[in-house]
């Protein structure tokens, strides 16, 4: 059920689920697509075990850096990732913590549907921007995986 405290995004990718999953978990690949407009990942660390964590060092155009961090709650290879998501170092504009669930469904051998739900306990004032950020990142992801 959709609620005002959640972001929902679905996108199809022309590659096998196993290949798409690697783009979600490998630091060298994450750096290529993760980050809303005008932000870039300068460093990514991933500890892909249940209750392991990740940390992405982000850079704004003005050079200011902050971190997006989380803990993996569920890892089902090539099928699902569930993780917490929190921001460190943004000051007063910090979005509330959330839980992100990404599900991959093989539609055909070379076609995978990615469904993302980001649930917030407290609704962020810019929830529409959160939706647009994920859409933008998934477009960038699609541009990278087209060569799978």
Secondary structure, DSSP 8 states (H G I E B T S, - for coil): ---TTEEEEEEEESS-HHHHHHHHH-HHHHHHH-S-TT-EEEEEEE--STT-EEEEEEE-TTS-EEEEEEEEEEEETTTEEEEEEEEES-GGG----EEEEEEEEEEETTEEEEEEEEEESS--TTHHHHHHHHHHHHHHHHHHHTT-
